[in-house]
Amino acid sequence: MVYSPISIHMVLSLVSTAEANSPKLHQFLSVLKSNSSNHLNFLAYNLLTSVLADASAAGGSCLNLVNGLWVDRSHQLDDSYVQVVCNYYKAALKQADFKSNPDGVRIEVN
């Protein structure tokens, strides 16, 4: 398993988007060298749809990226955040029961 700098950047960008109305947002933006969550969202979208696009049909490369967000069932997500996760980050969104079934969720995630 490889964790690339872009993977870490995308995870932190997803978290910063969730912190949009929090004092922590400034800290995330500072670490990620960005002016806004919107900038990070558009960067992720452009990376996923342009730079990391599947070019194998034209004889180019194909890179598969696993991008998902697992959330405990007890935590409700704003619809706007779900749209950002799905549309900009192309991430799968899965709700799971971390509290009463941590081992089952661990196995499913892995």
N, C-alpha and C positions, 0 to 999 in steps of 0.2 A: 504494500500500500504506500502511496506517495502523497505527501501533502505539499503542494506547490505554493509559492507565494500568492499566486492568483486565487487559489482555493481559499487560503486564509483571508485574503482581502475580501472575497465575496461573502464569506461567513460574517466577517465584521461589518460589512455593508448591510447585510440582512438584519443584523442586530441593531445597527444604528437606525435603520428605518423603523424598527419597532420602538425605538427610543425617541421618536420624532417630537414628542411633547414633554421630554424629560430634560433636566439639567445635564444629564450625561451625554446628550447628543453632541455638545461642543467638544467633549473629550474624544469621542469617536471620530468626529470630523477632523480634529487635529492630528490624530494618529494616522488617519487615512489620507491626509493632505488634500482635503476636499472642502468646498464651500457649503455644500448642502447635501441632504439625503437624495434629493432629486438628481443631483449630479452623479452620485454613486449609482443610482438606479439606472440612469441612461448609460453609464459606463458599462455596467454589467450586461445590459441588453445588447449594446453594440459589440461587446466581446463575444457573447454567446451566438449572436446572429451573423456576425461578419467574420471576425478573426477565427473563431472556433467552428465555423460552418463546415459541414461535411463536403469536402471537395473530391471525394473518391470517384464519383461518376465522371469527372473531368481528368482523372489520372492523378489527382492531388491526394492530400492526406485526409485522414478521418481520425479525430480524437474524441473519445467518449468521456464525458464528464458526468460523474454522479453528483447530483444536486438535489437534496431533499431536506425537508424540515419536519421534524417530529415534535409534536406538541402534546402535552398531557391533556386528556379529555376534560379535565376540570377548568382548563384555561380557555376562555372564549377569545377568538381573534377578531379584530375589526375587519369588516368586509374589504375596506380599502387596502389593508395590509395583505390580505389573502390575494387580492388582485395583483399587487406589486410582486409578491412571491411567485405567483404563477406566470404572470405576463412578462415581467422584466428579467427575473432570474431563472425562468423556465424550470422551477423546482417543484418536485412532487411534495404535496402537503399531506401528512398523515397524522391523525389523532390516535393516541394510544393511552393505555392505562398504566402509566409508570408507577403509580402509587400502590396498587394492589397486585400488579403482575410485572414487577421490574425484570425478573429473569426471562419471562416470555417475550417482553418487548426487546430486551437486549439481544436475544437470539434472532428475533425478526429483523431488527436493525442490521445486525451483522450478516 
